[in-house]
Amino acid sequence: MTPTRTFVAIALPEQVRAAIGSFAARGRREGPAGLRWANARQAHLTLAFLGDLDAEELQRVQSCVRAVARRCAPFPGELRGAGAFPRADAARVLWLGWGSGAAAVSSAHVALREALTGAGVALEARRFTPHVTLARARAPLDLRALVADLHTWRSEPWTVSAFDVMASRLTTTGAEHVRLERCTVGPAG
């Protein structure tokens, strides 16, 4: 069996993805050259990136995500403001930050990391910053103006009620994300 490129995500509601799509469309027209804008239909927050997993590892991941989701309570979701990695004056990634519920997102990430490492599943080593990627650049760009423009931007709030186990398939037109399992947050999940 071919390994599955896997990550765990929080899906965004349609109205938030539509708002991201509107901003991305404007960015494509008016923004700096060299930015590749993310597909708003696939916008999400990555809780954990796991890379290529075989079938056994994928089953362990799904079991861990179900268990963590059951232990969590639904929490507020809201995107607010923007930033860039590694920094705005030499950015490779433009992102929207997480507003209300940021502490709950970070707690879910820590719980997921502990469960997965306890089950022998390796995770990315980078520091977790709750965000949704808007655009990427191959070479560093000065995105300070875009970050400042988005400083006061806020999405409509919603309630996070599930964590999704996702597969990412790389194609010639970019990554396609496919949900493998939705794990409902809360004891009824």
N, C-alpha and C positions, 0 to 999 in steps of 0.2 A: 504494500500500500504506500502511496505517495505521502510524505509528511504534509501536515496542514499548518500553514503559517497562521498563528493564533494570537488573539488578544481578547481581553475582557473590557467591556465598554459600558458606558451609560449613554443610552440613546437620547436624542433631543426631540422634543415634540415638533410637529409640523410647523407651527407658527414661528418657532425659533429658527428652524432650518430655512424657512422662507425669508426671514429677516437677514440671515447670514447670506443667503443667495442674492438678495438685493444689494447688500454691501459689496459682495464679490463681483457682481456685474458692474457696479460703478468703479470698483478697483481695476477691473480689466480695461475699462475705457479710459480712466483718468489717472490710474496709479503708475508707479514707476515701472519701467521696462525691467524684465528679468525676474518678475514674480510669477509663479505658477499658482493660481488660486485653486483651493480645494473644492471638490464637488460638494455643494451644500446638501444634496440629498443624502450624502454619506457622513455628514458632520456628526461627531460624537466626542465624548471625553474618554480617553483611554485610561482605565484603572490599572491595567497591567499588560505589558507586551511580553509574549512568551516565545515568539519565534516559531520555528518548525517543530511540530510535535508528531510523534507516531500515534497510532490508535490507542495504545495503552495509556500513554501520557495524557492524551486528550480526554479520556474517560476520567482520569484522576483530577484533571483540571475542572471538568464539569461537576464532579462530586464536591470538590472544594468550593466552587463558586456557589453551588446550591446551599451548602452548609453556612457559608458566610452570609449569603443573602437572607437566610432564615433568621440569623442572629441580629441582623440590622432592622431598624425601623424605617419606614418611608421618611424622606427628608426633603427640605426645600431645594429646588434647582433654580438657578438664575445665572446668566452670564453677565459680566460687568467689566467694562474697561478692556484694555489691551496691553500687550507687551510683546517682547521679541526675544528669541534665543539666538546667540548667547547674550547679545545686548542690542539695543535699538540702533546704535550708530554703525554696527557691523553685523546685521541680522541675516540669518538663514531661514528663520521661521517667524511668522507673524501670527499671534494668537489672541483669542479672547479669554479673559480670566473668569474664574468662577466666583460669584458673589455670595448670596445667601446659601448656606449649607456647605460652605467650603470646609469647615471643620469636620462635618459628617463625611464628605468625600475623602478627606485625608484619613479619617479613621477607617473607612471601608477599605482604602488602599492598604493600610497597615495590616488589617485583619486578613485581607486576601494574600498579601505577601507572606505573612506568617503561616497561613494554612498551606499555601503552595510550596513554600520551601520545606515545611514539615512533611509534605507528601513527595519530596524529592524532585520538584519541578523548578528549574532554574528561571530566574527573571532577569530583565534588564537591570543593570547596576546604577543607572542614572537617578539623580534626585527627582522625587515626584513633585510636580507643580500642577495643580488642577487647571487644565486649559483645554480649549478647542482650537485646533489649528485652522487658520484662515488661508495662509499662503506659505509657499516655500521658495527659496532662491538657491540656485546652484552656487553662486558666488556671493559673498557678503554684500549687503546693501544697507544704505542709511535709511532706516524706516522711522526715524524720530517723528517726522511730520504725520505719518499714518497713525502711529501710537498716540500722539497728542490728539489727533482728530477723533480717535475712538475713546479717549479718556473718560468721557461721561456717558458713553453708550451703555444701555442696559437692555436685556431681553425681557420679555414677559416672564413672570415667575411660573413655575410648575412644581409638581411633586415627583421626586424620583421614586419609582416603585418597582424597578427591576434592574438587574445587571445582565448584560448579554455576553455570551461566549460567541466570539466572531471568528470567521475565517477570512483571511485577506489573500486574494488571488491577484498576482501581478499580471497585467496585460500590456499590450503595446500602447493603450490609451490611458494607462494608470492602474491603480489598485481598485479592485472590486471587492466590496465587503459583503459577506453573506452571514446572516445570523444562524448559528448552529443550535443555540438553546437560549431561551429567555428564562432567567431565574427570578421569580418574584420576591421582592423584599418584604420581610416580616414573617411571623410565625406560621401564617397560612401558606407561605411559599413553599 
